[in-house]
């Protein structure tokens, strides 16, 4: 127990140092910033996720039920009301239609309906219940929601990049949305794939991801994240054992910067310098095996 307390204390200290590093990064540039971030993020130790400042979040299960056994892959999406067309249904159809029966049995898709408008959530829930009855019944699809009172302040936030206040509020809420989603998904599977609600998936993306992970394991590559898209936070793959600390990381720094910028600074607790797969770069090289593309746009990644 004392050992666990020490790990938790080191984790808290590590996150606090990360916070100061992010603050100082606004006054430094180039190599000095990179060196500072490496020094602070690298002190995060293995195994701290399970005992670190647990997120006390009350989730509402709107539809579906959690699988009785861990799946190979958890696919996470967050969705809010759009001014025009809603793409969530098309995205879910893409995920399931591009997967075989065997592949669908190895994954669960979790959708966080993150809009605070009850009528919109009710409308979406009813539509998806009709369209994805089979997937819901087989434990392949879950819809969840987190009430507004569970969120930290979303107004009067820092304007680190001189963005408009509404933009800061939007991106800060998005960080919290992802934090809650990732926290919920942490025990459902071995790996976690982050998508958004407006993408198409490549055919047999799960099998291709599995093969790519095997190749990385054969190379004995330590990686914190594998990228299967160049688009923001889309197509990012994580080990589920890293999700608790990732959720905490996003929650703690939710008002500092956009989520994809935060993720570029996350290296994962067990990896020291970390290896982040990036197209055309070194480390865990990513091939276009699980490509995604935004709905309505032509080029696949």
Secondary structure, 3 states (H helix, E strand, C coil): CHHHHHHHHHHHHHHHHHHHHHHHCCCCCHHHHHHHHHHHHCCCCCCCHHHCCCCCCCEEEEECCCCCCCEEEEEEEEECCCCCCCCHHHHHHHHHHCCCHHHHHCEEEEEEECCCCHHHHHHHHHHHHHHCHHHHHCCCEEEEEECHHHCCCCCCCCCCCCCCHHHHHHHHHHHHHHHHHHHHHCCCEEEEEECCCCEEECCCHHHHHHHHHHHHHHCCCCCCEEECCCCCCCCEEEEHHHHHHHHHHHHHCCCCCCHHHHHCCCCCCCCCCCCECCCCCCCCCCCCCCCEEECCCCCCC
